[in-house]
């Protein structure tokens, strides 16, 4: 199940009404950008109690469409 960034910001805004949405959006952009940059460098990103993000390289394989051959 995917989450849209705007829904995530809305939920955080509801839980922490002291923060402005503009600041929460900037914060989420920074966090997501750091996650992307870490994954590009081949590093592993771990959120305790949530999950782990990592990349893996898959070797090429020859595929064919069974319908058209």
C-alpha positions, 0 to 999 in steps of 0.5 A: 500500500503506497502513501502519497506525500500530501497525505503523509504531511496531512497526518503529521500536521494533524498529529503535530499542529504546532508545525506549519505545513510549509515546514513539514513539506520542506522537512519531508523533502529533505528526508526523502531526498536523503533516502534517495541519495543514500540508496544511489550510493548503495547504502542501506537505510533502516527505520527502526520499527518500520523497515529497511530500504536497500538496493540490489543488482539483478543480473540480466535475463532473456525473457520472451512473451509466451503469446507471441513467442 
